[in-house]
Amino acid sequence: MLTRETINAVLQKALSTGADFAEIFVDDTVSNGISIIDGKVETAVSGRDFGVGIRLLKEFKSIYAYTNESSCNALLDTAEKAAAALTFAANDISVNVVESICTNIHPVLYVPSSVSNIRKVEVMKKAYKAAKDFNSEISQVTVGYRDTDQKVQIANSNGLLVEDRRIRTRLMVQSIASDGKENQTGYNGPGKSMGFELFDHIDPEHNGKEASRTAVTMLHAKLCPAGRLPVVIDNGFGGVIFHEACGHSLEATSVAKGNSEFTGKLGIKIASDKVTAIDDGTITNSWGSINIDDEGNPTRKNILIENGILKSYMIDMFNGRRMNMQQTGNSRRQSYKFAPTSRMTNTYIAAGQDENEAIITSVADGLYAKKMGGGSVNPVTGEFNFAVAEGYLIKNGSIDCAVRGATLIGKGSEVLMNIDMVGKDMQFGQGVCGSSSGNVPTNVGQPMIRVSEMTIGGR
């Protein structure tokens, strides 16, 4: 990490051509990844990525530069080159950062780098064996393990100087079921903001079996018919629909430029009365949580939608200037190579009052999306298209046969209005979200919900 003297000098150099704000982001990340394919260790890779990013703001203009060198001279040179992009009156500002210590809400028992690869592989093989032995139709199992240990230092010309350490651990299992003619896949990927003690909280064997169960179920599923019907979406990773179709449209990255269907709608009803949606970066040891965001602000619990009313956006400093609104602790970036912008952390639809059984029995003819897959969305219009990784038809209030090839097609604002039942059992699913500031770990979540009508694509 950098000394206060170096930080003060670099920030002062960055401000020298008229910038009204300067920031330094130091990133030192150690990562480890192991993969097992067909019972054998395929890869075991460790790496370290270090660098420093320097950002300058002048009103609504942003300049960003980064370097792998951390010497004072190299940083002064980088700051000078970034400042050269501005042609305003020269500044002669004295900067003096004051160090603060952030509160750590993500305790770690076992730092992953202190655990041998042999121990990590032992856990992975438990997941592999459970997945492979699940059914004779499982033709291939891939197990991945990844941990990261990121140390950051953030300083700016407002006097901020703060550090944080972020440790995450994740297990990923993918199973392929085959009948000799067709293949179907199943996947489970639990992770948390904690060390190797993750495996005191999750069961590798259960996750292996779940991945294979999905693969075998979908192998024998019939093709999903197309239509416009009620859809029940299960808890956990089912929340990816809100994340993609609505969450991105509530980030200031889109809102500040008017590139969101929710721009200018604070205080307006945009969802059903049943819907309360939250982004909360403070959940202890949760996959998407951080102590401070990548501008050095403490994360917080932001009520985005309350009983259908739009209450808040997710806002970073730069876009907050455009919107004349304060930051919300949502500024994030993949690494020092990216300038920060507003991003989600742990985003979810809050638990409601409906029983799961009542939600299913309320549907005479519809689709039950037990597991969601990937998809795409246009944040300007809110239009989305998502694959259903595991789906079932609902007939006369009961779950009927499994179906594959289903997609959910719609528009975020319409889906929000059409959520008419919300269950009690909110759970999270882990993912990695990509945007203009790179890929960051995010949690998506919800209880079981019913959407009164959606377009279902099938074959």
C-alpha positions as CSV (number, residue, x, y, z in Angstrom):
1,M,0.0,0.0,0.0
2,L,1.1,3.6,-0.5
3,T,2.4,6.0,2.1
4,R,0.4,9.1,3.0
5,E,3.3,11.3,1.6
6,T,3.1,9.6,-1.8
7,I,-0.7,9.8,-1.8
8,N,-0.7,13.5,-1.0
9,A,1.8,14.2,-3.7
10,V,0.1,12.2,-6.4
11,L,-3.3,13.7,-5.6
12,Q,-1.9,17.2,-5.7
13,K,-0.3,16.5,-9.1
14,A,-3.6,15.1,-10.4
15,L,-5.4,18.3,-9.4
16,S,-2.7,20.6,-10.9
17,T,-4.5,21.3,-14.2
18,G,-7.9,22.2,-12.8
19,A,-9.7,18.9,-11.8
20,D,-12.1,19.4,-8.9
21,F,-11.6,15.9,-7.5
22,A,-8.9,13.3,-7.7
23,E,-8.9,9.7,-6.4
24,I,-6.3,6.8,-6.0
25,F,-7.4,3.2,-6.0
26,V,-4.7,0.6,-5.0
27,D,-5.6,-3.0,-5.8
28,D,-3.5,-6.0,-4.7
29,T,-5.4,-9.3,-5.5
30,V,-4.3,-12.9,-5.0
31,S,-6.4,-15.5,-6.6
32,N,-6.5,-19.3,-6.8
33,G,-8.4,-21.6,-9.1
34,I,-8.6,-25.3,-9.4
35,S,-10.6,-27.5,-11.8
36,I,-11.4,-31.2,-11.8
37,I,-12.7,-32.8,-15.0
38,D,-13.6,-36.5,-15.1
39,G,-12.1,-37.0,-11.6
40,K,-8.7,-35.6,-12.4
41,V,-7.2,-32.2,-11.5
42,E,-7.1,-30.4,-14.8
43,T,-5.8,-27.0,-13.7
44,A,-4.4,-25.4,-10.6
45,V,-3.6,-21.8,-11.1
46,S,-2.5,-19.1,-8.7
47,G,-1.9,-15.5,-9.5
48,R,-1.4,-12.0,-8.2
49,D,-2.6,-8.8,-9.8
50,F,-1.4,-5.4,-8.5
51,G,-1.9,-1.9,-9.8
52,V,-3.0,1.6,-9.1
53,G,-5.8,3.5,-10.8
54,I,-6.0,7.4,-10.8
55,R,-9.2,9.1,-11.5
56,L,-9.9,12.8,-12.1
57,L,-13.2,14.6,-12.2
58,K,-14.0,18.0,-13.5
59,E,-17.7,18.8,-13.3
60,F,-19.2,16.2,-15.7
61,K,-15.9,15.1,-17.2
62,S,-14.0,12.0,-16.0
63,I,-10.4,11.0,-16.7
64,Y,-9.0,7.6,-15.7
65,A,-5.5,6.1,-15.9
66,Y,-3.8,3.2,-14.3
67,T,-0.3,1.6,-13.9
68,N,1.3,-1.5,-12.5
69,E,4.1,0.6,-11.0
70,S,3.8,1.9,-7.4
71,S,6.9,4.0,-7.1
72,C,6.2,7.7,-6.3
73,N,7.8,8.8,-9.6
74,A,5.8,6.4,-11.7
75,L,2.6,7.5,-10.0
76,L,3.4,11.2,-10.4
77,D,4.0,10.5,-14.0
78,T,0.7,8.7,-14.4
79,A,-1.1,11.5,-12.6
80,E,0.5,14.1,-14.7
81,K,-0.5,12.4,-18.0
82,A,-4.1,12.0,-16.7
83,A,-4.1,15.7,-15.7
84,A,-2.9,16.7,-19.2
85,A,-6.3,15.7,-20.6
86,L,-7.7,18.7,-18.8
87,T,-7.1,22.2,-20.0
88,F,-8.6,24.3,-17.2
89,A,-6.8,26.9,-15.0
90,A,-3.9,25.5,-13.0
91,N,-4.6,24.5,-9.4
92,D,-2.1,24.9,-6.6
93,I,-4.0,22.9,-4.0
94,S,-2.5,21.3,-0.8
95,V,-3.9,17.8,-0.1
96,N,-3.8,16.1,3.2
97,V,-5.5,12.7,3.6
98,V,-6.6,11.5,7.0
99,E,-6.7,7.7,7.5
100,S,-9.8,6.0,8.8
101,I,-10.5,2.4,9.6
102,C,-13.6,0.7,8.1
103,T,-15.7,-1.7,10.2
104,N,-15.2,-5.3,9.0
105,I,-18.6,-7.1,8.9
106,H,-17.2,-10.2,7.1
107,P,-15.1,-12.2,9.6
108,V,-12.8,-14.8,8.1
109,L,-11.7,-17.9,10.0
110,Y,-9.4,-19.6,7.5
111,V,-7.6,-17.4,4.9
112,P,-7.7,-19.5,1.7
113,S,-4.0,-19.1,1.0
114,S,-3.2,-20.8,4.2
115,V,-5.1,-23.9,3.2
116,S,-3.2,-26.5,1.0
117,N,-4.4,-27.4,-2.5
118,I,-4.6,-31.0,-1.3
119,R,-7.3,-30.0,1.2
120,K,-9.2,-28.0,-1.4
121,V,-9.1,-30.9,-3.9
122,E,-10.4,-33.3,-1.2
123,V,-13.5,-31.1,-0.9
124,M,-13.9,-30.9,-4.6
125,K,-13.7,-34.6,-5.1
126,K,-16.5,-35.1,-2.6
127,A,-18.7,-32.9,-4.9
128,Y,-17.4,-34.7,-8.0
129,K,-18.2,-38.2,-6.6
130,A,-21.6,-37.2,-5.4
131,A,-22.4,-35.8,-8.9
132,K,-20.9,-38.6,-10.9
133,D,-22.5,-41.4,-8.8
134,F,-26.0,-39.8,-8.9
135,N,-27.1,-41.6,-12.0
136,S,-25.5,-43.7,-14.8
137,E,-26.6,-41.1,-17.3
138,I,-24.2,-38.6,-16.0
139,S,-21.5,-38.5,-18.7
140,Q,-19.2,-35.8,-17.4
141,V,-18.7,-33.7,-14.2
142,T,-16.6,-30.6,-13.9
143,V,-15.9,-29.1,-10.5
144,G,-14.3,-25.7,-10.0
145,Y,-13.0,-24.0,-6.9
146,R,-11.9,-20.4,-6.7
147,D,-10.8,-18.1,-3.9
148,T,-9.7,-14.4,-4.0
149,D,-8.0,-12.2,-1.5
150,Q,-8.2,-8.6,-2.5
151,K,-6.6,-5.7,-0.5
152,V,-7.6,-2.2,-1.6
153,Q,-6.5,1.2,-0.5
154,I,-8.7,4.2,-1.5
155,A,-7.7,7.9,-1.1
156,N,-9.1,11.1,-2.6
157,S,-8.7,14.8,-2.6
158,N,-11.5,15.2,-0.1
159,G,-9.1,13.8,2.5
160,L,-10.3,10.2,2.5
161,L,-7.8,7.4,3.2
162,V,-9.2,3.9,3.9
163,E,-8.3,0.3,3.3
164,D,-10.3,-2.9,3.0
165,R,-9.6,-6.6,2.6
166,R,-12.1,-8.8,0.7
167,I,-11.9,-12.6,0.8
168,R,-14.3,-14.8,-1.2
169,T,-14.5,-18.5,-1.8
170,R,-16.7,-20.4,-4.2
171,L,-17.4,-24.0,-5.4
172,M,-18.9,-24.7,-8.8
173,V,-20.3,-28.0,-10.1
174,Q,-21.5,-28.7,-13.6
175,S,-22.9,-32.0,-14.6
176,I,-23.7,-33.3,-18.1
177,A,-26.4,-36.0,-18.6
178,S,-26.4,-37.9,-21.9
179,D,-28.5,-40.6,-23.5
180,G,-26.2,-41.0,-26.4
181,K,-28.2,-38.6,-28.6
182,E,-28.7,-35.5,-26.5
183,N,-26.9,-33.8,-23.6
184,Q,-28.4,-31.7,-20.9
185,T,-26.5,-29.7,-18.2
186,G,-27.1,-28.9,-14.5
187,Y,-25.2,-26.4,-12.4
188,N,-24.7,-25.3,-8.8
189,G,-22.3,-22.6,-7.7
190,P,-22.5,-21.6,-4.0
191,G,-20.1,-18.9,-2.6
192,K,-19.7,-16.5,0.2
193,S,-17.5,-13.6,1.4
194,M,-15.5,-15.8,3.7
195,G,-12.5,-18.1,3.7
196,F,-12.2,-21.9,3.6
197,E,-14.8,-22.1,6.4
198,L,-17.3,-21.9,3.5
199,F,-17.4,-25.6,3.6
200,D,-18.7,-25.5,7.2
201,H,-21.7,-23.8,5.7
202,I,-22.3,-25.6,2.5
203,D,-22.3,-29.3,1.6
204,P,-20.2,-30.2,-1.4
205,E,-22.0,-33.5,-1.9
206,H,-25.4,-31.9,-1.9
207,N,-24.4,-29.4,-4.5
208,G,-22.9,-32.2,-6.7
209,K,-26.1,-34.1,-6.5
210,E,-28.3,-31.1,-7.2
211,A,-26.3,-30.3,-10.4
212,S,-26.7,-33.9,-11.6
213,R,-30.4,-34.0,-10.6
214,T,-31.1,-31.0,-12.8
215,A,-29.2,-32.5,-15.7
216,V,-30.9,-35.9,-15.6
217,T,-34.4,-34.3,-15.1
218,M,-33.9,-32.1,-18.2
219,L,-32.6,-35.0,-20.2
220,H,-36.0,-36.7,-19.9
221,A,-38.0,-33.5,-20.1
222,K,-40.3,-32.8,-23.1
223,L,-40.1,-29.6,-25.1
224,C,-41.8,-26.6,-23.6
225,P,-44.8,-25.2,-25.5
226,A,-44.8,-21.5,-26.3
227,G,-47.6,-19.2,-25.1
228,R,-48.6,-16.4,-22.7
229,L,-49.3,-17.9,-19.3
230,P,-48.8,-17.4,-15.6
231,V,-45.3,-18.2,-14.5
232,V,-44.1,-19.2,-11.0
233,I,-40.4,-18.4,-10.4
234,D,-38.7,-20.2,-7.6
235,N,-36.5,-18.5,-4.9
236,G,-32.7,-18.1,-5.0
237,F,-31.2,-17.6,-8.4
238,G,-34.7,-16.9,-9.8
239,G,-33.9,-13.3,-8.6
240,V,-31.7,-13.0,-11.7
241,I,-34.8,-11.7,-13.5
242,F,-35.1,-8.8,-11.2
243,H,-31.3,-8.2,-11.2
244,E,-31.1,-8.1,-15.0
245,A,-34.5,-6.8,-16.1
246,C,-35.0,-4.2,-13.4
247,G,-31.8,-3.8,-11.3
248,H,-29.6,-2.5,-14.1
249,S,-32.2,0.0,-15.0
250,L,-32.0,1.3,-11.4
251,E,-28.3,1.9,-11.5
252,A,-27.2,5.5,-12.0
253,T,-25.0,4.4,-14.8
254,S,-28.2,4.2,-16.9
255,V,-30.5,6.5,-15.0
256,A,-28.2,9.6,-15.1
257,K,-28.0,9.5,-18.9
258,G,-31.7,8.9,-19.3
259,N,-31.0,5.4,-20.6
260,S,-33.4,3.7,-18.2
261,E,-37.1,3.1,-18.3
262,F,-37.2,4.3,-14.7
263,T,-35.5,7.7,-15.1
264,G,-37.4,10.4,-13.4
265,K,-39.8,8.1,-11.6
266,L,-38.9,8.4,-8.0
267,G,-42.0,8.4,-5.8
268,I,-44.0,6.8,-8.6
269,K,-45.6,3.4,-8.6
270,I,-43.6,1.1,-10.9
271,A,-44.5,-2.3,-9.4
272,S,-47.2,-4.3,-7.8
273,D,-48.1,-3.5,-4.1
274,K,-46.6,-6.9,-3.4
275,V,-43.1,-5.9,-4.4
276,T,-40.4,-4.5,-2.1
277,A,-37.0,-4.7,-3.7
278,I,-33.7,-4.1,-1.8
279,D,-30.0,-3.8,-2.5
280,D,-28.0,-4.5,0.6
281,G,-24.2,-4.6,0.7
282,T,-24.1,-5.0,4.4
283,I,-25.2,-8.6,4.8
284,T,-22.6,-10.4,6.8
285,N,-20.4,-12.8,4.7
286,S,-22.8,-12.6,1.8
287,W,-21.3,-13.1,-1.7
288,G,-22.1,-9.6,-3.0
289,S,-21.2,-7.8,0.2
290,I,-18.3,-5.3,0.8
291,N,-17.4,-3.2,3.8
292,I,-16.8,-0.2,1.7
293,D,-17.6,0.5,-1.9
294,D,-14.8,1.2,-4.4
295,E,-15.0,5.0,-3.7
296,G,-14.5,4.3,0.0
297,N,-18.1,4.8,1.1
298,P,-19.6,2.4,3.6
299,T,-22.1,0.1,2.0
300,R,-25.7,0.2,3.2
301,K,-29.2,-1.2,2.8
302,N,-31.0,0.7,0.1
303,I,-34.7,0.3,-0.3
304,L,-35.2,0.5,-4.1
305,I,-38.9,-0.3,-4.3
306,E,-41.3,-0.2,-1.4
307,N,-44.7,-1.7,-1.8
308,G,-44.5,-0.9,-5.5
309,I,-43.2,2.7,-5.1
310,L,-39.8,3.6,-6.5
311,K,-37.8,4.9,-3.5
312,S,-34.2,5.0,-4.6
313,Y,-31.6,4.4,-7.3
314,M,-28.1,3.0,-6.8
315,I,-25.7,5.9,-7.2
316,D,-22.0,6.5,-7.5
317,M,-20.1,9.8,-7.2
318,F,-19.8,10.7,-10.9
319,N,-23.3,9.9,-11.9
320,G,-24.6,11.4,-8.7
321,R,-23.2,14.7,-9.9
322,R,-25.4,14.5,-13.0
323,M,-28.4,13.6,-10.9
324,N,-27.7,16.0,-8.1
325,M,-28.0,13.1,-5.7
326,Q,-25.8,11.5,-3.0
327,Q,-23.9,8.3,-3.3
328,T,-25.5,5.1,-1.9
329,G,-22.5,2.9,-1.4
330,N,-22.9,1.1,-4.7
331,S,-19.7,2.2,-6.6
332,R,-17.9,-0.9,-7.7
333,R,-15.2,-2.1,-10.2
334,Q,-13.5,-5.3,-11.1
335,S,-10.0,-4.1,-10.5
336,Y,-7.7,-1.1,-10.7
337,K,-8.0,-1.4,-14.5
338,F,-11.6,0.0,-14.4
339,A,-13.1,3.3,-13.3
340,P,-15.9,2.7,-10.8
341,T,-19.6,3.1,-11.5
342,S,-22.9,2.2,-9.8
343,R,-23.4,-1.5,-9.4
344,M,-25.5,-3.9,-7.5
345,T,-24.3,-5.9,-4.4
346,N,-27.0,-8.3,-2.9
347,T,-30.2,-7.4,-4.7
348,Y,-33.4,-9.1,-3.9
349,I,-37.2,-9.0,-3.7
350,A,-38.1,-9.1,-0.1
351,A,-40.2,-11.9,1.4
352,G,-44.0,-11.6,1.2
353,Q,-46.9,-13.3,2.9
354,D,-48.0,-16.0,0.5
355,E,-47.4,-19.7,1.0
356,N,-45.5,-21.6,-1.7
357,E,-48.3,-24.3,-1.9
358,A,-50.9,-21.6,-2.4
359,I,-48.8,-20.0,-5.2
360,I,-48.7,-23.3,-7.1
361,T,-52.3,-24.2,-6.5
362,S,-53.4,-20.8,-7.8
363,V,-52.2,-21.7,-11.3
364,A,-54.5,-23.7,-13.5
365,D,-52.2,-23.7,-16.5
366,G,-48.7,-22.2,-16.4
367,L,-45.0,-22.7,-16.0
368,Y,-42.9,-23.3,-12.9
369,A,-39.3,-22.0,-13.4
370,K,-37.4,-23.9,-10.7
371,K,-34.0,-22.8,-11.8
372,M,-33.1,-19.9,-14.1
373,G,-30.2,-19.7,-16.5
374,G,-28.5,-16.9,-18.4
375,G,-30.1,-14.2,-20.5
376,S,-29.9,-10.7,-21.9
377,V,-31.6,-7.3,-21.3
378,N,-31.7,-3.8,-22.8
379,P,-31.7,-1.4,-19.8
380,V,-33.1,1.4,-21.9
381,T,-36.3,-0.5,-22.7
382,G,-36.2,-3.1,-20.0
383,E,-36.8,-5.9,-22.5
384,F,-35.3,-9.2,-21.6
385,N,-34.9,-12.8,-22.6
386,F,-34.0,-15.5,-20.1
387,A,-33.4,-19.3,-20.3
388,V,-35.1,-21.6,-17.8
389,A,-32.5,-24.1,-16.7
390,E,-35.1,-26.3,-15.0
391,G,-38.8,-26.0,-15.7
392,Y,-42.1,-27.8,-15.2
393,L,-45.6,-27.3,-16.5
394,I,-48.3,-26.6,-13.9
395,K,-51.7,-28.2,-14.6
396,N,-54.8,-27.7,-12.4
397,G,-52.8,-26.3,-9.5
398,S,-50.2,-29.1,-9.4
399,I,-46.7,-29.4,-10.8
400,D,-46.9,-31.7,-13.8
401,C,-44.1,-32.8,-16.2
402,A,-40.6,-31.4,-16.7
403,V,-40.0,-29.3,-19.8
404,R,-36.9,-28.0,-21.4
405,G,-36.1,-25.3,-23.9
406,A,-38.2,-22.7,-22.1
407,T,-37.4,-19.0,-22.2
408,L,-39.0,-16.1,-20.4
409,I,-39.5,-13.0,-22.6
410,G,-40.8,-9.7,-21.4
411,K,-40.2,-6.1,-20.2
412,G,-39.0,-5.3,-16.7
413,S,-41.6,-2.7,-15.9
414,E,-44.4,-5.0,-17.0
415,V,-43.1,-8.0,-15.0
416,L,-42.9,-5.8,-11.8
417,M,-46.6,-4.8,-12.2
418,N,-47.6,-8.4,-12.9
419,I,-46.1,-9.9,-9.7
420,D,-49.3,-10.8,-7.8
421,M,-48.0,-13.4,-5.3
422,V,-44.8,-13.3,-3.2
423,G,-43.7,-16.2,-0.9
424,K,-42.0,-16.1,2.5
425,D,-38.8,-18.1,1.8
426,M,-36.3,-15.6,0.4
427,Q,-33.0,-17.1,-0.6
428,F,-29.9,-16.0,-2.5
429,G,-28.1,-17.3,-5.6
430,Q,-24.6,-16.3,-6.5
431,G,-23.4,-14.9,-9.7
432,V,-20.9,-12.6,-11.5
433,C,-22.3,-9.4,-13.1
434,G,-20.7,-7.7,-16.0
435,S,-21.0,-4.0,-16.8
436,S,-18.9,-1.0,-17.8
437,S,-16.7,-1.3,-14.7
438,G,-15.9,-5.0,-15.3
439,N,-17.1,-8.2,-13.6
440,V,-18.1,-8.1,-9.9
441,P,-19.6,-10.7,-7.6
442,T,-23.3,-10.2,-7.0
443,N,-26.0,-12.0,-5.1
444,V,-29.5,-12.3,-6.6
445,G,-32.5,-13.3,-4.5
446,Q,-36.2,-13.6,-4.0
447,P,-38.8,-15.9,-2.5
448,M,-41.1,-17.8,-4.8
449,I,-43.1,-15.4,-6.8
450,R,-46.0,-15.6,-9.3
451,V,-46.2,-13.4,-12.4
452,S,-49.8,-13.3,-13.5
453,E,-48.8,-13.4,-17.2
454,M,-45.6,-13.7,-19.2
455,T,-44.5,-14.7,-22.7
456,I,-43.0,-18.2,-22.7
457,G,-40.8,-19.1,-25.6
458,G,-40.6,-22.8,-26.4
459,R,-40.1,-25.2,-29.2
